[in-house]
Amino acid sequence: MDCKELVSFMVKSLVDNPEKVVVNKVEGEKSTILELSVDGSDIGKIIGKHGRVAKAIRTLINASSAKAGKRVVLEILD
């Protein structure tokens, strides 16, 4: 499973408006950036208390991408 698909699946499972989840993949020279955009009312569910949910998602992405030998960064857009 691609990291983009992984993030999309996890986030859609967490939010109330899964149809408004958008994940854009930006390829760079040394790393890949995943830009996550959700509905304004769902942003708190993705970040979580003290950023715990966002940190957990990033940890899973890093574990998944390390297998392929790449670096993937998740950015949560407002």
C-alpha positions in Angstrom: 0.0 0.0 0.0 1.3 3.4 -1.0 1.8 6.0 1.8 -0.8 8.3 0.2 -3.4 5.5 0.2 -2.5 4.7 3.8 -3.0 8.3 5.0 -6.2 8.6 3.1 -7.6 5.4 4.6 -6.7 6.3 8.1 -8.0 9.8 8.0 -11.2 8.9 6.3 -11.8 6.5 9.1 -11.4 9.2 11.7 -13.4 12.1 10.4 -17.1 12.9 10.1 -16.8 14.1 6.5 -14.7 11.6 4.6 -15.6 13.0 1.2 -13.7 16.2 2.0 -10.4 14.4 2.7 -7.8 15.3 0.1 -4.2 14.0 0.1 -1.7 15.5 -2.4 1.6 13.9 -3.0 4.6 16.2 -3.8 7.8 14.5 -4.9 11.0 16.1 -3.9 14.7 15.2 -4.5 15.3 13.6 -1.1 11.8 13.2 0.3 8.1 13.1 -0.5 5.6 15.5 1.1 2.0 14.4 1.7 -0.3 17.4 2.1 -3.5 16.6 4.0 -6.6 18.7 3.8 -9.8 18.0 5.7 -13.0 19.8 6.5 -12.6 22.6 9.1 -14.8 20.9 11.6 -12.6 17.7 11.4 -9.2 19.2 11.9 -9.2 18.7 15.7 -9.9 15.0 15.2 -6.8 14.6 13.0 -4.5 16.6 15.3 -5.9 15.1 18.6 -5.0 16.2 22.1 -1.5 17.6 22.2 -1.0 16.3 18.7 -1.1 12.6 19.6 -3.2 11.5 16.7 -1.0 13.4 14.2 2.1 12.0 15.7 0.7 8.4 15.5 -0.2 8.9 11.8 3.3 10.2 11.1 4.9 7.3 13.0 3.0 4.8 10.8 4.0 6.7 7.7 7.6 6.7 8.7 7.5 2.9 9.4 5.8 2.3 6.0 8.2 4.4 4.1 11.3 3.1 5.8 10.6 -0.2 4.3 10.9 1.3 0.8 14.0 3.4 1.9 12.3 6.8 1.4 11.5 9.7 3.7 7.9 10.9 3.8 6.7 14.0 5.6 3.0 14.7 6.5 1.8 18.3 6.4 -1.7 19.0 7.7 -3.1 22.1 5.9 -5.7 24.4 7.4 
